[in-house]
Amino acid sequence: MSAGGESAPAPGGAGAPPGGLGRLVVGFDASPPAIRAARLAVELARGGRARLWLVFAQQIDPRLAEPRTEEMVSTPVRAARKAMESLIREARNAGVEAEAIVREGDPAGAILAAAREFNAGMILVGTRGLGAAARVLLGSVSSRLVAEASVPVTVVP
């Protein structure tokens, strides 16, 4: 579902050529690197008949004690939506069709699924600059995208 509450368009939607760099998926978590990745996507898409999707996904940590309040679950989503809405306006002002997508679940899996669903030609994602030890312990969305994506992945510091 897009930020405005409407359903995401079908992969062959108007306004963008099929596949290629005319269709960009940006993994988004409202961090500074993710914002830079979104702005880079807008620059890549500017001037062409391009379209981009900002994809935010939240996976609730099952180790957290129940019950979780609505506030605990919704606060990160609200923050991401607010940041995405601002970037969507920037994209549209630059002549780029853009949508915000919010999904529940594993972020890397959601980004990969969106790239397939929208026939993206590239995935862009920010990195939080995790060192090798942190990546081994915590995992890394950007590392997983690079390993599993069937299209080029640009990782923005």
C-alpha positions as CSV (number, residue, x, y, z in Angstrom):
1,M,0.0,0.0,0.0
2,S,1.4,3.4,-0.8
3,A,1.8,6.3,1.6
4,G,-1.5,7.8,0.4
5,G,-3.4,4.6,1.3
6,E,-3.9,3.5,-2.3
7,S,-2.7,0.2,-3.7
8,A,0.6,0.1,-5.5
9,P,0.3,0.2,-9.3
10,A,0.7,-2.9,-11.4
11,P,4.3,-3.5,-12.7
12,G,3.5,-2.3,-16.2
13,G,2.1,1.0,-14.9
14,A,2.1,4.1,-17.1
15,G,4.9,6.7,-17.0
16,A,7.9,4.4,-16.9
17,P,9.6,2.1,-19.4
18,P,9.6,-1.6,-18.5
19,G,12.6,-2.6,-16.5
20,G,15.9,-0.8,-16.9
21,L,17.0,2.3,-15.0
22,G,13.5,3.7,-15.6
23,R,12.3,1.7,-12.6
24,L,14.2,2.1,-9.3
25,V,13.5,0.6,-5.9
26,V,15.0,2.3,-2.9
27,G,15.3,0.5,0.5
28,F,14.3,3.1,3.0
29,D,14.6,3.3,6.8
30,A,14.8,7.1,7.2
31,S,18.5,7.1,8.1
32,P,20.8,9.7,6.5
33,P,22.3,7.1,4.1
34,A,18.8,6.0,3.0
35,I,17.9,9.6,2.4
36,R,21.1,10.0,0.3
37,A,20.2,6.8,-1.6
38,A,16.7,8.2,-2.3
39,R,18.1,11.5,-3.5
40,L,20.6,9.7,-5.8
41,A,17.7,7.7,-7.2
42,V,15.8,10.9,-8.0
43,E,18.9,12.2,-9.8
44,L,19.3,9.0,-11.8
45,A,15.6,9.2,-12.7
46,R,15.5,12.9,-13.4
47,G,14.7,13.9,-17.0
48,G,13.6,10.5,-18.1
49,R,10.3,8.7,-18.0
50,A,11.4,7.1,-14.8
51,R,9.6,5.9,-11.7
52,L,10.8,5.0,-8.2
53,W,9.5,3.3,-5.2
54,L,10.7,4.0,-1.6
55,V,10.2,0.7,0.3
56,F,10.1,0.7,4.1
57,A,9.7,-2.6,5.9
58,Q,9.6,-3.3,9.6
59,Q,10.1,-6.6,11.2
60,I,9.0,-6.9,14.8
61,D,11.6,-8.6,16.8
62,P,10.0,-11.7,18.2
63,R,12.3,-11.5,21.3
64,L,10.5,-8.4,22.5
65,A,8.1,-9.2,25.3
66,E,4.4,-9.2,24.6
67,P,2.2,-7.3,24.5
68,R,3.5,-4.7,22.2
69,T,1.6,-1.4,22.2
70,E,0.3,0.2,19.1
71,E,2.7,3.0,19.8
72,M,5.7,0.7,19.8
73,V,4.8,-0.7,16.5
74,S,3.6,2.5,14.7
75,T,6.2,5.0,15.8
76,P,8.9,3.8,13.3
77,V,6.4,3.5,10.5
78,R,5.1,7.1,11.1
79,A,8.7,8.5,11.1
80,A,9.5,6.6,7.9
81,R,6.2,7.8,6.2
82,K,6.9,11.4,7.1
83,A,10.5,11.2,5.6
84,M,9.2,9.4,2.6
85,E,6.4,11.9,2.0
86,S,9.1,14.7,1.9
87,L,11.2,12.8,-0.6
88,I,8.2,11.9,-2.7
89,R,7.5,15.7,-3.0
90,E,11.2,16.3,-4.0
91,A,11.0,13.6,-6.6
92,R,7.7,14.8,-8.1
93,N,9.1,18.4,-8.2
94,A,12.0,17.0,-10.2
95,G,9.6,15.4,-12.6
96,V,10.0,11.8,-11.3
97,E,7.1,9.6,-10.5
98,A,7.5,8.2,-7.0
99,E,5.6,6.2,-4.4
100,A,6.1,5.2,-0.9
101,I,5.5,1.5,0.0
102,V,5.3,0.3,3.6
103,R,5.4,-3.4,4.3
104,E,5.6,-5.6,7.3
105,G,8.4,-8.2,7.5
106,D,12.1,-8.7,6.8
107,P,13.4,-5.5,5.2
108,A,15.8,-7.2,2.7
109,G,13.1,-9.6,1.7
110,A,10.5,-6.8,1.2
111,I,13.0,-4.8,-0.9
112,L,13.8,-7.9,-3.1
113,A,10.1,-8.6,-3.5
114,A,9.3,-5.0,-4.5
115,A,12.1,-5.1,-7.0
116,R,10.6,-8.2,-8.6
117,E,7.1,-6.9,-8.3
118,F,7.9,-3.5,-10.0
119,N,10.4,-5.0,-12.5
120,A,13.1,-2.7,-11.2
121,G,16.3,-2.2,-13.1
122,M,18.2,-1.2,-10.0
123,I,18.0,-1.3,-6.2
124,L,19.5,1.6,-4.1
125,V,20.0,1.3,-0.4
126,G,21.9,3.2,2.3
127,T,24.3,1.5,4.6
128,R,24.8,2.3,8.2
129,G,28.5,1.7,7.9
130,L,28.5,-1.5,9.9
131,G,32.0,-3.0,10.2
132,A,32.7,-6.7,9.5
133,A,32.1,-7.8,13.1
134,A,28.8,-6.1,13.3
135,R,27.6,-7.5,10.0
136,V,28.4,-11.0,11.2
137,L,26.5,-10.5,14.5
138,L,23.6,-8.4,13.3
139,G,23.3,-9.1,9.6
140,S,23.1,-6.4,7.0
141,V,20.3,-5.5,4.6
142,S,22.7,-4.1,2.1
143,S,24.9,-7.2,2.2
144,R,21.9,-9.5,1.6
145,L,20.6,-7.3,-1.3
146,V,24.0,-7.5,-3.0
147,A,24.1,-11.2,-2.6
148,E,20.6,-12.1,-3.6
149,A,19.3,-9.4,-6.0
150,S,19.0,-10.2,-9.7
151,V,19.5,-6.5,-10.6
152,P,22.4,-4.1,-9.8
153,V,22.4,-2.8,-6.2
154,T,23.9,0.5,-5.4
155,V,24.9,0.9,-1.7
156,V,25.2,4.5,-0.6
157,P,27.2,5.5,2.5
